[in-house]
Amino acid sequence: MDKDKVYVNGVLVLADYFEDYFGGMAFYRKAENFSPTLILAGKNPIHIYLAQMEDGKKLCIVEQKPDIE
């Protein structure tokens, strides 16, 4: 978990991978692959940004605006 970082709406999420989850997005850890660490389930679109930092580590930023206006 020290290599790559995943930030979801500004929060660091300990996740190894993410995938579709009943129309939303679920984040999982390989050691605990039966239940998601975090689920994004809203009407607004999910935006994913990927970047590589200067030290070679990868950064994944996931954003979804809340449904409440």
N, C-alpha and C positions, 0 to 999 in steps of 0.2 A: 504493500500500500504506500510505501514511501517513494515509489517511482513516479507514478502518474497521479494527477489530481482531477477530481470531478466536482464541480461547483454547481449546485442546483439552486436557483434563485438566491444566490449569495451565500449558501450554506455548503460547507465541505461535506460530501457524502462518501462514506467508505463503501465503495462498490467496485467490483471487477468488470461488470458488464451490465448493459441495459437492453431491454427489448419491449416489444408491444405487450400490453396487458389490458385486454378487454377494451380497446380503443384509447387507452392511456399509455403511460410509459412506466415501467417498473425497473428499479435498480437492484442488483443482486450482488452478493459476495459468494465466491465459489465454495467457501467452507459452509455456507448456510443457504444453499441454492433452493430450498423448498419454499421459503417465504421471502418476499422482497424486503429490502432495507427501507425503501421509499417508493411511493407510487404517486405519479402525477396524473390526476384525473380531472380534467376540466374541459370546458367548451373552447377555450382559446387555443390557438396553435402553439406548439412547442418549437422553440428555436434552439439549434445546437451549433455551437461555435467550437472549432478545434484550432489549437495553436501549439507551437513548440517553443519552449522557453530557451534562453541562451545556454543553459546547462544541459540541454538535450531532453529534459523531462517534457512530457506531454501534458497539456492542459485542455480539459473539456468543460465548456461552460454551457449549461442548459438553462433556458429561461422560459417561463410561462406566466403571463400576466394573470392575476386572479380574475375570476368570473364576476366578482362584486365590483361595481363601478361607483 
